[in-house]
Amino acid sequence: MADVDDFDAFYAAASRRLVGQVFAMVGNLSEAEDAVQEAFCRAWPRWANLRTYADPEGWIRTVAYRIAVSSWRKAVNRLLAHRRAAENNDVPGANTDHLALLEALKRLPQQQRRVLVLHHLVGLSVQEIAEEIGVPPGTVKSRLARGRQALAMELRDAEDLSEVEGGQHV
């Protein structure tokens, strides 16, 4: 019974935060919710061992991310997307700055987007990111630098476009 209570407490404390993190990495709220839920389902049978990890939340995040970007899942989601009239990716409570950031993140290469989210939104160090995604710290640093540059360009382009559309530039 203690395992159930411990897992329930872990789920309650981490699930919303993980959905937000995975959403920022993959750009689709329903995929993020599904992936995090599936990761928790996979964690439950392993909980006796997983709870002893230094970072069980990192395990859930990694599994959820892998689920969300698997090629099978992408193929299924593409088919479903074609069948839907419109897809709703609204995030309750998000302001225009948050939406602009999420849209800019979607346009970045997946590897850059992932390390930016893990570093700036999750708060992991370069070393922790390297361990979580299985690459050398230098690779993480490189992806962070390139990702920051690309994100700045995306946000600048979006700002320039909104100014032109708003009639501020002729």
C-alpha positions in Angstrom: 0.0 0.0 0.0 2.9 2.3 0.7 4.1 1.9 -3.0 0.6 3.0 -4.2 0.5 6.1 -2.0 4.1 7.0 -2.9 3.4 6.6 -6.6 0.2 8.6 -6.3 2.0 11.4 -4.6 4.8 11.4 -7.2 2.2 11.5 -10.0 0.3 14.3 -8.3 3.5 16.3 -7.8 5.0 15.8 -11.3 2.4 15.1 -13.9 1.3 18.6 -14.8 4.9 19.9 -14.8 6.0 17.0 -17.1 3.1 17.6 -19.5 4.2 21.2 -19.8 7.8 20.2 -20.4 7.0 17.6 -23.0 4.5 19.9 -24.7 7.3 22.5 -25.0 9.5 19.9 -26.6 7.0 18.4 -29.0 4.6 21.3 -29.7 1.4 19.4 -29.3 -0.5 19.4 -26.0 -2.6 16.3 -26.6 0.5 14.3 -27.7 2.3 15.5 -24.6 -0.6 14.5 -22.3 -0.8 11.1 -23.9 2.9 10.5 -23.8 3.3 11.5 -20.2 0.3 9.3 -19.2 1.8 6.4 -21.1 5.2 7.0 -19.4 3.5 6.9 -16.0 1.8 3.7 -17.0 5.2 2.2 -17.8 6.7 3.5 -14.6 4.1 1.9 -12.3 5.3 -1.8 -12.7 8.9 -0.6 -12.2 8.1 1.8 -9.3 9.8 -0.3 -6.6 13.1 0.2 -8.5 12.4 3.5 -10.2 11.6 5.2 -6.9 15.2 4.7 -5.8 16.6 6.6 -8.8 18.2 9.9 -8.2 15.7 11.5 -10.7 12.6 9.4 -11.3 11.0 12.4 -12.9 13.8 12.5 -15.5 13.1 8.9 -16.3 9.4 9.7 -16.9 10.3 12.8 -19.0 12.7 10.8 -21.2 10.2 8.0 -21.7 7.4 10.4 -22.5 9.6 12.3 -24.9 10.5 9.1 -26.7 6.9 8.0 -26.9 5.9 11.4 -28.3 8.4 11.4 -31.1 8.4 7.7 -32.1 7.9 7.2 -35.8 4.9 5.0 -35.3 3.2 7.6 -33.2 3.9 10.3 -35.7 2.4 8.2 -38.5 -0.8 7.6 -36.5 -1.0 11.2 -35.5 -0.6 12.3 -39.1 -3.5 10.1 -40.2 -5.7 11.4 -37.3 -4.7 15.0 -38.1 -5.9 14.6 -41.7 -9.2 13.3 -40.5 -9.8 16.2 -38.1 -11.3 19.5 -39.4 -9.0 21.5 -37.2 -6.5 20.7 -34.4 -6.8 22.6 -31.2 -3.4 23.3 -29.5 -4.6 26.0 -27.2 -3.0 26.1 -23.8 -5.3 27.4 -21.1 -3.9 30.6 -19.5 -1.2 31.1 -22.1 -0.5 34.7 -23.1 0.6 36.0 -26.5 4.3 35.9 -25.5 4.0 32.2 -24.4 2.3 31.4 -27.7 4.9 33.2 -29.7 7.6 31.3 -27.8 5.9 27.9 -28.4 5.5 28.7 -32.1 9.1 29.7 -32.4 10.2 26.5 -30.6 8.2 24.4 -33.0 10.2 25.8 -35.9 13.6 24.8 -34.4 15.2 21.4 -35.0 14.0 18.8 -32.6 17.4 18.3 -30.9 17.9 22.1 -30.3 14.3 22.4 -29.0 14.8 19.6 -26.6 17.9 20.9 -24.9 16.5 24.4 -24.7 13.4 23.2 -22.9 15.4 20.9 -20.6 17.8 23.7 -19.7 15.6 26.8 -19.6 12.2 25.4 -18.7 13.1 22.3 -16.7 16.2 23.8 -15.2 18.6 21.0 -15.8 22.3 21.6 -16.0 24.3 20.8 -19.1 25.7 17.6 -17.4 22.2 16.5 -16.4 20.9 17.0 -19.9 23.8 15.1 -21.3 23.1 12.2 -19.0 19.3 12.3 -19.8 19.6 12.3 -23.5 22.8 10.3 -23.8 25.2 12.7 -25.5 28.5 14.4 -24.4 28.2 17.7 -22.5 29.9 19.5 -25.4 27.1 18.4 -27.7 24.6 19.8 -25.3 26.5 23.1 -25.2 26.6 23.2 -28.9 22.9 22.5 -29.3 22.1 25.1 -26.7 24.2 27.8 -28.4 22.7 27.0 -31.8 19.2 26.7 -30.4 19.4 30.1 -28.7 20.6 31.7 -31.9 17.9 30.1 -33.9 15.2 30.9 -31.4 16.3 34.5 -31.3 16.0 34.7 -35.1 12.6 33.1 -35.0 11.3 35.5 -32.4 12.8 38.5 -34.2 11.3 37.4 -37.5 7.9 36.9 -35.8 8.2 40.4 -34.2 9.1 42.0 -37.5 6.2 40.3 -39.2 3.7 41.4 -36.6 4.9 45.0 -36.9 4.5 44.9 -40.6 1.1 43.3 -40.4 0.1 45.8 -37.7 0.8 48.7 -40.1 3.8 50.0 -38.1 6.1 49.6 -41.2 5.3 50.5 -44.8 
